[in-house]
Amino acid sequence: MHFSIPDVQQFRDDNGITYTGYNIYIDGFFHCTTRYKQLLSLHEQLQAQNPYLKLPQFPPKKLFLTNSQIEERRILLEKYIQLVGQNPILAYSDILTTFLFSAQQETHCVRVHEVDIEIFLMNGYRIPLSVSSTDASSVVLDIACNYINLSKDFEKFFSLYLFNWSCAKDGQPCLKKLEEYESPYISQKYVRPDDKIVLRKSYWDPCYDMDVMSDRVSLDLLYLQTIQDIDLGWIVVNSQTRDILNSHESRKEKKEYIEVARSCRYYGRVPAGEAVTEAQHVTGGATSGAGGGPCRVHVSLASKELTLTTITQPVREQRYKVTRMRCWRITTLHTMEKPQSNGHGSLLEDTNKHFELSFEYLISKDNLEWITLRTEHAIFISVCLQSIVDELMRQKSGCGPSSPRCKRGGLTYLRRDGSSQLITPSSSSDTLSSVNGDSITSGSSREIFSVQKLTEKFASVSFKTGKDCVENNAFEAIGDEEL
């Protein structure tokens, strides 16, 4: 998980006392707002659950903070939560999952009640469901799969995603996997209201297609997704291949259609938008852009590789194997450059362009080189890379395609108002309240103003996420026999 706390909010409780809320983003999307004491309670419970594990240092307590001290605490809390997210034991902890789930519910003031939602298949077919407003992703996935009669044995190959068809057609990042620490209802309604909740395959390696095609319902899902990926241009087919595919489609020969598609260029790829890079010359799959100048490219990811394709003619393509990326990092570069006049006065549109994702790539034996992509979609690319690595590591350990499903566990959840509630593993997904109906404003506090974004405070800031680099546990060295 990629955590960030880019800004804070000031609230006033029912007694007129103001306090600071820290806005937590996960994988680039707003998730919840928490107080310092809530994160401290989480830290203490994580430490109690893992007594022999040294947790990251938690920022010390201080009273009556000035604005500069609030900013310092924000930075320290961000570093702390990033380090927690990069530790596999802590990141998959049931305590962290329960905390994040409860904090999302409290932040958006969603009370437990029955809601109607729609799950879409990739051909636009709608699955109408009645669920609880606070059902977790795995619960909604179970209900959706049961609705279409998908066997439990094949459910592990699929997940729920937030999907934006407009971005998909433009080659922009359009997918966000719905995780166990969030409610699909809350995430779709309050975080990404323009997106649809879709059911898609959850694996990268096409080898799992063989298992999926052995079941009638899962075959249908893969077939519909393959057709959609071709229509979106994610899978590139020539006219001759398209005629063959159309013939199979007209005869409802689903397995044959998928087999032909699997042989096509870019099968299984996910677009990740545009980037600017110095690496632009194809030299056996690894490149050096020294002296070549910056180049605009399309970025995409597929099983075990990241691909860069030049936008301008002549089209050049360079592919990087994920197993040869020793590590990667995200750098955020903020500047005070004024955006073009748009009537809003926001710096967000301008500063979003100043993200860099760099990965250290094994060009040849004992020859590592840093490849840097300047792109506003750096976090999305990093999340995809981590997902690919996780799948590779599961394959090495002999496990299947499904990611570890984080279960909610026992937690004493401290609310913003200071009250607490014991949440047990046997608790239903309702966690915090059983009162019917949503509430737009919190009953115990209300926002009175927002502190300025970090980008508006500093002329130039460069920082990395958590550790300097995310180590790639699937990294493989090159032996003499491979050269």
C-alpha positions in Angstrom: 0.0 0.0 0.0 1.2 3.5 -0.9 0.3 5.9 1.9 0.5 9.6 1.9 -0.7 12.5 4.1 -0.5 15.5 1.8 -2.6 17.9 3.9 -4.6 18.4 7.1 -8.0 19.8 8.1 -9.0 21.7 11.2 -12.2 20.6 13.0 -14.2 21.9 16.0 -15.9 19.5 18.3 -19.2 20.0 20.2 -17.4 21.9 23.0 -15.9 24.4 20.6 -12.4 23.0 20.8 -10.4 22.8 17.6 -8.3 19.8 16.6 -6.3 18.7 13.6 -7.3 15.9 11.2 -4.7 14.3 9.0 -6.0 13.3 5.5 -4.7 9.8 4.6 -4.5 8.8 0.9 -4.0 5.2 -0.1 -2.6 4.4 -3.6 -3.2 8.0 -4.6 -6.9 8.2 -3.5 -8.3 9.9 -0.4 -9.4 7.3 2.2 -10.0 8.8 5.6 -9.2 11.6 8.0 -7.8 10.7 11.4 -6.5 12.5 14.5 -3.1 12.0 16.0 -4.4 10.1 19.0 -6.2 7.7 16.7 -3.0 6.8 14.9 -1.2 6.5 18.2 -3.9 4.0 19.4 -3.3 2.1 16.2 0.4 2.1 16.8 0.1 0.8 20.3 -2.2 -2.0 19.2 0.1 -3.0 16.4 3.0 -3.1 18.8 1.0 -5.2 21.3 0.0 -7.7 18.5 3.7 -7.9 17.3 5.7 -7.6 20.5 8.9 -9.0 18.9 8.7 -6.7 15.8 10.3 -3.3 16.0 7.7 -0.8 14.6 8.7 2.5 13.0 9.2 5.3 15.4 6.0 7.1 16.2 6.0 11.0 16.4 6.2 12.1 20.1 3.3 13.8 21.9 3.2 17.5 22.1 0.6 20.0 23.3 -0.5 23.3 21.8 1.1 22.9 18.4 1.9 25.8 16.2 1.3 25.7 12.5 4.9 24.8 11.8 4.8 22.0 14.4 1.5 20.7 12.8 3.3 20.6 9.5 6.3 18.8 11.1 3.9 16.2 12.7 2.2 15.7 9.3 5.5 14.8 7.7 6.5 12.5 10.5 3.1 10.8 10.5 3.3 10.3 6.8 6.7 8.7 7.1 5.4 6.4 9.9 2.4 5.2 8.0 4.4 4.7 4.8 6.9 2.5 6.6 4.0 0.5 8.1 2.6 0.0 4.6 5.9 -1.3 3.3 6.2 -3.9 6.0 4.3 -7.1 4.8 3.5 -8.2 8.4 2.0 -4.9 9.3 0.4 -4.1 5.9 -1.6 -7.3 6.0 -2.3 -7.1 9.7 -6.0 -7.6 10.6 -5.6 -4.7 13.0 -4.6 -2.2 10.3 -7.3 -3.5 8.0 -10.0 -3.0 10.7 -8.7 0.4 11.5 -8.7 1.7 7.9 -12.1 0.2 7.3 -13.6 1.9 10.4 -11.8 5.2 9.7 -13.3 5.3 6.2 -16.7 4.7 7.6 -16.3 7.4 10.3 -14.8 9.9 7.9 -17.7 9.7 5.4 -20.2 9.5 8.2 -21.9 6.5 6.6 -24.4 4.7 8.9 -25.3 1.1 8.4 -28.3 0.5 6.2 -29.3 -1.5 3.2 -28.3 0.0 -0.2 -28.8 -0.9 -3.8 -25.6 -1.0 -5.9 -24.7 -2.2 -9.4 -21.8 -4.4 -10.3 -20.9 -4.3 -14.0 -19.4 -7.0 -16.2 -17.0 -5.8 -18.9 -19.7 -5.8 -21.6 -21.8 -3.4 -19.6 -24.2 -6.0 -18.2 -25.5 -4.9 -14.8 -25.8 -7.0 -11.7 -28.2 -5.3 -9.3 -27.4 -6.1 -5.6 -28.8 -5.2 -2.3 -25.9 -5.0 0.3 -25.1 -3.2 3.5 -23.5 0.2 3.1 -20.6 -1.0 5.1 -20.0 -4.4 3.5 -16.4 -4.9 2.8 -15.1 -5.7 -0.7 -14.8 -9.5 -0.1 -18.4 -9.6 1.1 -19.7 -7.7 -2.0 -17.6 -9.9 -4.2 -19.1 -13.0 -2.7 -22.6 -11.7 -3.2 -21.9 -10.8 -6.9 -20.3 -14.1 -7.7 -23.2 -16.0 -6.1 -25.6 -13.9 -8.2 -23.9 -15.1 -11.5 -23.4 -18.6 -10.1 -19.6 -18.4 -10.2 -18.2 -21.3 -8.2 -16.2 -20.5 -5.0 -13.3 -22.4 -6.5 -13.0 -19.8 -9.3 -13.8 -16.7 -7.3 -10.1 -16.3 -6.4 -9.4 -15.4 -10.0 -11.6 -12.2 -9.9 -11.9 -9.0 -7.9 -14.0 -5.9 -7.8 -12.5 -2.7 -9.3 -13.5 0.9 -9.8 -13.4 1.4 -13.5 -13.7 4.6 -15.6 -14.6 3.8 -19.3 -13.7 7.4 -20.5 -10.2 7.1 -19.1 -9.9 3.5 -20.5 -10.6 4.8 -24.0 -8.0 7.5 -23.7 -5.3 5.1 -22.5 -5.2 6.6 -19.0 -5.1 4.6 -15.8 -8.7 3.6 -15.2 -8.6 0.8 -12.6 -8.6 0.8 -8.9 -8.8 -2.5 -7.1 -11.3 -2.5 -4.2 -9.4 -3.8 -1.2 -10.6 -5.4 2.1 -10.0 -2.2 4.0 -12.7 -0.3 2.1 -16.4 -0.5 1.5 -17.2 -0.5 -2.3 -20.4 1.5 -1.6 -18.4 4.3 0.2 -15.5 4.3 -2.2 -17.7 4.5 -5.3 -20.1 7.1 -3.9 -17.8 9.4 -2.1 -14.3 8.9 -3.6 -14.9 8.1 -7.3 -18.6 8.8 -8.1 -18.0 8.8 -11.8 -16.6 5.3 -11.8 -18.4 2.0 -12.1 -17.8 -1.1 -9.9 -16.8 -3.9 -12.3 -15.9 -7.5 -12.0 -12.6 -8.4 -13.7 -9.9 -11.0 -13.5 -7.4 -10.2 -10.7 -4.2 -11.8 -12.0 -1.5 -10.8 -14.4 0.0 -14.1 -15.7 -1.9 -15.5 -18.7 -1.1 -19.0 -17.5 -4.1 -18.8 -15.2 -6.4 -18.5 -18.2 -6.2 -22.3 -18.6 -7.8 -22.7 -15.2 -10.4 -20.0 -15.7 -11.5 -21.5 -19.1 -12.3 -24.8 -17.4 -15.4 -23.3 -15.8 -18.4 -22.1 -17.8 -19.1 -18.9 -15.8 -15.5 -17.9 -15.4 -14.9 -18.5 -19.1 -17.8 -16.2 -19.9 -16.2 -13.5 -17.7 -12.8 -13.8 -19.3 -14.4 -13.9 -22.8 -16.3 -10.6 -22.2 -13.2 -8.9 -20.7 -11.1 -10.0 -23.7 -13.6 -8.6 -26.2 -13.7 -5.3 -24.2 -9.9 -5.1 -24.1 -9.7 -5.5 -27.9 -12.4 -2.8 -28.4 -10.5 -0.4 -26.1 -7.3 -1.0 -28.1 -5.5 -2.5 -25.1 -4.9 -5.6 -27.2 -3.5 -4.8 -30.6 -4.9 -6.9 -33.5 -4.4 -6.6 -37.3 -7.2 -6.9 -39.8 -6.6 -10.6 -40.5 -6.6 -11.5 -36.8 -9.7 -9.4 -36.3 -11.5 -11.3 -39.0 -10.7 -14.6 -37.3 -11.8 -13.2 -34.0 -15.1 -12.0 -35.5 -15.7 -15.4 -36.9 -15.2 -17.1 -33.5 -17.4 -14.5 -31.9 -20.2 -15.0 -34.3 -20.2 -18.7 -33.6 -19.9 -18.2 -29.8 -16.6 -20.1 -29.8 -15.3 -18.5 -26.6 -12.3 -20.6 -25.9 -11.1 -20.3 -29.5 -11.6 -16.6 -29.4 -9.5 -16.2 -26.2 -6.8 -18.5 -27.6 -6.4 -16.3 -30.7 -6.4 -13.2 -28.5 -3.7 -14.7 -26.2 -1.4 -14.8 -29.2 -1.9 -11.1 -29.9 0.4 -8.2 -29.1 -0.1 -6.7 -25.6 -2.5 -9.4 -24.4 -3.3 -8.7 -20.8 -1.8 -5.2 -20.7 -3.1 -2.3 -18.6 -2.4 1.2 -19.8 -0.7 3.6 -17.4 -0.9 7.0 -19.3 2.0 9.1 -20.6 5.4 9.8 -19.3 8.6 11.7 -20.2 11.8 9.7 -20.1 15.4 9.9 -21.2 15.4 6.2 -22.1 14.3 6.0 -25.7 16.5 3.6 -27.8 15.7 -0.1 -28.0 18.8 -2.2 -27.3 17.7 -5.7 -26.6 15.0 -4.8 -24.1 17.2 -2.4 -22.0 18.1 1.0 -23.0 20.3 4.0 -22.2 19.0 7.4 -23.1 22.3 9.2 -22.6 22.5 12.1 -25.0 19.1 11.3 -26.5 17.1 14.0 -24.8 13.7 13.6 -23.2 11.1 11.6 -25.0 7.3 11.3 -24.5 6.0 7.7 -24.2 3.0 5.6 -23.5 3.4 3.4 -20.5 1.7 0.0 -20.1 2.1 -3.0 -17.8 1.4 -6.7 -18.4 2.6 -10.0 -17.0 6.1 -9.6 -15.7 7.0 -6.5 -17.8 6.6 -2.7 -18.2 6.5 -1.3 -21.7 7.3 2.1 -23.0 6.2 3.1 -26.5 7.2 6.4 -28.1 4.3 8.7 -29.0 6.1 10.3 -32.0 7.3 8.7 -35.2 9.2 6.5 -35.7 7.5 4.4 -33.1 10.0 2.7 -30.8 9.3 0.3 -28.0 11.2 -0.8 -25.0 10.2 -3.5 -22.6 11.5 -4.0 -19.0 11.2 -7.2 -17.2 9.9 -6.7 -13.7 12.3 -9.5 -12.5 15.2 -7.3 -13.5 14.1 -4.3 -11.6 16.1 -4.4 -8.4 14.0 -1.7 -6.7 12.0 1.4 -7.5 11.0 4.7 -5.9 8.6 7.6 -6.3 9.8 11.1 -6.0 7.4 14.0 -5.7 8.7 17.3 -7.0 6.7 20.3 -6.0 7.2 23.7 -7.5 5.5 27.1 -7.3 5.1 27.5 -11.0 1.9 29.2 -11.8 -0.6 27.2 -13.9 -2.2 28.6 -16.9 -5.2 30.8 -16.0 -8.2 28.5 -15.5 -10.3 30.6 -13.2 -9.7 28.3 -10.2 -6.3 29.4 -8.9 -5.3 25.9 -7.9 -1.8 24.5 -8.2 -3.0 20.9 -8.3 -3.1 20.6 -12.0 0.4 21.9 -12.4 2.1 20.0 -9.6 0.5 16.7 -10.5 2.9 16.6 -13.5 6.0 16.6 -11.2 6.1 13.0 -10.0 8.9 10.7 -10.9 9.0 6.9 -10.8 12.5 5.5 -11.1 13.6 1.9 -11.1 17.1 0.4 -11.0 17.3 -2.0 -13.9 19.8 -4.8 -14.6 20.9 -4.1 -18.1 23.5 -6.9 -18.2 25.5 -8.8 -15.6 26.8 -6.4 -12.9 25.4 -3.4 -14.9 22.6 -1.6 -13.1 21.1 1.6 -14.5 18.4 3.9 -13.2 15.5 4.5 -15.6 13.3 7.5 -14.7 9.7 8.2 -15.8 8.3 11.7 -15.1 4.6 11.1 -14.9 1.5 12.1 -12.9 0.6 8.4 -12.8 3.7 7.3 -10.8 1.7 5.9 -7.9 -0.5 3.9 -10.2 2.5 2.4 -11.9 4.1 1.6 -8.6 0.9 -0.1 -7.4 0.8 -2.3 -10.5 4.5 -3.2 -10.2 3.9 -4.3 -6.6 0.9 -6.3 -7.6 3.0 -8.1 -10.3 5.8 -8.8 -7.8 3.3 -10.1 -5.2 2.0 -12.5 -7.8 5.5 -13.7 -8.8 6.3 -14.3 -5.1 3.2 -16.3 -4.7 4.1 -18.4 -7.7 7.5 -19.0 -6.3 6.0 -20.3 -3.0 3.5 -22.5 -4.9 0.5 -20.5 -4.1 -2.4 -19.5 -6.4 -3.2 -16.2 -8.1 -5.3 -14.6 -5.3 -3.7 -12.0 -3.1 -3.7 -12.5 0.6 -7.2 -11.5 1.8 -6.9 -9.2 4.8 -9.4 -10.2 7.4 -10.7 -7.7 10.0 -9.7 -8.6 13.5 -10.0 -7.5 17.0 -9.4 -3.7 17.5 -10.4 -1.1 20.0 -11.3 1.7 17.6 -10.8 5.2 19.0 -13.2 7.7 17.4 -12.3 11.3 16.8 -14.4 12.4 19.7 -12.4 10.3 22.1 -15.0 7.5 22.6 -14.0 4.0 21.7 -15.6 0.8 20.5 -14.3 -2.8 20.7 -14.5 -4.4 17.3 -14.2 -8.2 17.3 -13.5 -10.6 14.5 -17.0 -11.9 14.8 -18.5 -8.4 14.3 -20.5 -7.9 11.2 -19.3 -5.3 8.7 -21.3 -2.7 10.4 -18.4 -1.8 12.8 -19.4 1.6 14.1 -23.1 2.2 14.1 -26.5 0.5 13.5 -28.4 3.7 12.9 -30.1 3.9 9.5 -29.3 6.4 6.9 -26.2 8.3 5.7 -25.1 11.6 7.3 -23.3 14.3 5.3 -21.8 16.0 8.4 -20.3 14.4 11.4 -22.4 14.5 14.6 -19.4 15.2 16.8 -17.3 17.6 14.8 -17.4 19.8 11.8 -14.8 21.1 9.4 -14.1 24.8 9.8 -11.2 25.3 7.4 -8.5 23.6 5.4 -4.8 24.2 6.0 -3.0 25.0 2.7 -1.6 22.1 0.7 2.1 21.4 1.0 2.6 22.6 -2.6 1.4 26.0 -1.5 3.9 26.3 1.4 7.2 25.5 -0.2 8.9 26.7 -3.3 10.6 23.4 -4.0 10.3 20.2 -2.1 11.6 16.8 -3.0 10.9 13.7 -0.9 10.6 10.0 -1.3 8.0 7.6 0.1 8.8 5.8 3.3 12.0 4.0 2.6 14.1 5.5 -0.2 13.3 2.5 -2.4 10.9 -0.3 -2.6 12.9 -3.5 -2.8 11.8 -6.0 -5.4 11.8 -9.5 -3.8 11.3 -11.0 -7.2 14.5 -9.6 -8.6 16.6 -12.0 -10.5 20.3 -11.6 -11.5 21.6 -12.3 -14.9 24.0 -15.2 -15.3 26.7 -15.7 -17.9 24.6 -18.2 -19.7 21.9 -15.5 -20.4 24.3 -13.1 -22.1 
